[in-house]
């Protein structure tokens, strides 16, 4: 398989997916899930988040999870780090990459992240400095990059400002997130290409939610403009707490199926990912939005 | 809105969608649903099917439905007609267009349609002749055009044979159907373009099922090669009897939302379609796969 066709999937199920699960999933189960994901051949896993255990009790065991997973060479283990307190905990966990985020929308920051954009960027700078000193890679995520549920369309210069701040603090990857699934394929192409023009030397990743059924169409649009890194979540775990049935992250298995069917190489064994989804459905006692577990792979 | 951006949606919910519903939906409700769809501004509705009432009791009221809907100028009312007995009933209903189908796979024909491909084509020829005499437009549908659950990949010459037969019998539209949702965007482009090369003067329509979450990605791929007509079903009504959760037809509301968001004109009032979905969910006492009713339109 040529390098041209190599696509990297960043599994975010145990972080973005689990963080809204109300019932605590045991640390042992989380470790088992991460290990199963590792064994699928995936090359990047955002394992957890070092957020305040008070705000997100589900991820209060971030350190125990990080310390007990079975790591495999060639797999990057990553975590979200929102502030300096989190960074102190993260530093004890031998992470390959940390990520932080800011919303391109001031209202979204204030309402959902309880801080202004400038405050978020200031925190990120402090974290970035420490990460670089410790030779940890850095991803800067732009939340609501493709639209905000409060402000709607995001002005170009708001996005540009975040991208430039991220560049300055040494991010080697910028992730554009369609947090509430407002985007569409043409919009994905437009925004992503414009952002890439601002930062042509940094790697861009795309993070889609399937809120309106457009997740895989948006991945396809990203592929067409040469994006090589996509976030997804096993089973489509995630969901949106604001909309009862709105599905969350695009599902890893459906995304990998599309990519494989089109001849892209993700290094992932789809059967092994489907087994994770099956285990997750049993663990959570409900059906997840991902469709491949139930529909099966196309039989050619 | 320029003609370039005009896309025609063929609503198939009361035909393809309803045919697998086990509990009989009253004729009165079916008429109400078709009338609500008409009032959305949609321009084509495949209302029902003149199949054997014994085989598909749900659609045994095809004639009563056709006779009692409130037709609107500018809307084409269509129906599926599988054989001469059906055609006799259809002729009494003042249809704008009839459609018939054959699977490109011999096994699918034999197992699911209880006839060989040649027998199906022979029947279609007889129906086509009558339709032309009665100045009724004809759509020829190619079932499993993008892959068969029994045979897998469909040889090019099997597809070519069906297309040429359809051309010869005077179809003014050919619909390629991904009946079990096996296709992907690149595959859609490849097959559709090859078929269009065989029949460059006929209009092509695409019919997708969202079995593996790829429905809208496939629509997007179709759009990129200039396809202007897509089938969809209100709420994504349909489902596949062989896979418990596998969703059926792509949903009209999610498709129209994607198209509108990208600047295409479908002539459809999305709020009115969403009201149909809401009514359908109440009528069927269950949530349908379409996501827009629950997620809402993106707020720009």
Interface residues (C-beta under 8 A of the other chain):
Chain A: X147 X149 X152 X153 X180 X181 X182 X184 X185 X186 X187 X210 X211 X212 X213 X214 X215 X216 X217 X219 X220 X221 X240 X243 X244 X245 X246 X247 X251 X254 X257 X258 X261 X262 X263 X287 X290 X291 X292 X294 X295 X296 X298 X299 X300
Chain B: X147 X149 X152 X153 X180 X181 X182 X184 X185 X186 X187 X210 X211 X212 X213 X214 X215 X216 X217 X219 X220 X221 X240 X243 X244 X245 X246 X247 X251 X254 X257 X258 X261 X262 X263 X287 X290 X291 X292 X294 X295 X296 X298 X299 X300
